[in-house]
Amino acid sequence: MSKLLEQFDSLVKYGLASLLAAIPLYPKFPAIRIPGTYVSVRLEDFLIAAVALVALIRFLPEISRIFKKDIERSVLIVLGIGFLSLLSAILVTQTVAPHIGILHWVRRIEYFIPFFIGLLYFRDKKEQTLEFFLKILMIVLVAAFLYGLGQKYLSWPVIITQNEEYSKGVALRWIPGSHINSTFAGHYDLATFLVLLLPIFVSLFFVVKKITARVLLLIVIFSGLWLLANAVSRISVVSYLLGVSLALVLIKKIKAIPIVILVSLIVFGFSSDLLARYMRIIEVTSKKILSTTEINISPSFVYAQESQIPKKRAATPTPTPQPVFEDRSTSIRLNVEWPRAIRAFKKNPLLGTGYSSITLATDNDFLRLLGEVGLLGFLAFWLLFGRIFYSLVKVLPASKYFEGVSLAFVGGMAGALPGVFLNAFFIDVFEASKFATIFWLLIGIAVAMARKETNEKNI
């Protein structure tokens, strides 16, 4: 029996490794098209299902006890309220197509599967196992960097899902001034993935002692920084700087923060497109502040003359329209996407108007929550993350409970989380499948490690 368990443990291990490698690197080619939506069933969905089946067999005796912990019950609450919202949207507000709404709800379940597998698998695993998975992620990041270079300089294909036509798997080409997506479906997805991983690898660089490991980590870090600069996501750069600074504080490498920030800014400075986007914000803001309207200084009262000789009027030229000062991304959020989510929330404040009801983009995950699943879903989301944060806070300072690779991973994850949440104010990060799947897997591992150090068993 023990040999059989070891075999299934090995299958789960390599199954998780395949998820870490395949999901970020395999482009989002559709396998089965779903009518009426850009979302498709993809090969990664079958891979997740296969790994989930192996994990189910491995942990079957413990399934009945999984949901005895607060975090696991919070996941059920999130999904349960999502289902109630879906029923309300189909039967009451009639704001979603049933098959599309169900697909979106099932997709949320799929995102949580790696979380549970990571949580169960890492209960009793040693640091060597964590090293194995981090090495996989290092390879993934360098591979994504190489593909990004190929897109920019060798015209390698770009596969994105930003509209219905592109989501069919149409191969595009990078053009000067556009974003680098690498193997991701959009530059925001890629940038948020880097906000999650870079604090871990930077922390590792300051924790490991071997020169060879440090050199390899430098290659990985600079690959990630190049990708982040060329993804040209302004908020993600800020989120990364926040996340990496917090991670270094948590592993007690505070003196390294100015060096890391300086080196990062130098790398970002080589991206003319990124600098241009920041300059655009400064330009728009300054012009709006400095722009003035004509002041009418005529008398308050005008008295009409009794008689007036008509005069020939000179032709007046057509007035030149006043220039409009705006940043396109900000304007779309403020004028289109965010008001749409707020209108959905007002329509049904408790349960929202259902998954998929406010299109694929809101560019604010918190407003999207309010619009799609209402106040109940919003509170359930924060209940889940509140309990995750509490689990991680219990092992702070991280240096008291961890050392080596484990210290870098937990400190990096805890530091990256605020950066990810900052991105979520401007990007729908938790709906991006490539990011969300890896995010929940790493969160499951971090929670399992925290519970192990505080003598709190998962089951």
Buried (B, 14 or more C-beta within 10 A) or exposed (E): EEEEEEEBBEBBBEBBBBBBBBBBBBBBBBEEBEEEBBBBBBBBBEBBEBBBEBBEEBBEEEEEEBBEBBBBBBBBBBBEBBBBBBEBBBEEBEBBBBEBBBBBBEBBEBBBBBBBBBBBBBBEBEBEBBBBBBBBBBBBBBBBBEBBBBBBEEEBBBBBBBEEEBBEBEEBEBEEEBBBBBBBBBBBBBBBBBBBBBBBBBBBBBBBEEEEBBEBBEBBBBBBBBBBBBBBBBBBBBBBBBBBBBBBBBBBBEEBBEEBBEBBEEBBEEBEBBBEBBEBEEEBEEEEEEEEEEEEEEEEEEEEEEEEEEEEEEEEEEEEEEEEBBBEBBEBBEEEBBEBBBEBBEBBEBBBBBBBBBEBBBBBBBBBBBBBBBBBBBBBBBBBBBBBBEBBEEBBEBBEBBEBBBBBBBBBBBBBBBBBBBBBBBBBBBBBBBBBBBBBBBBBBBBBBBBBBEEEEBB
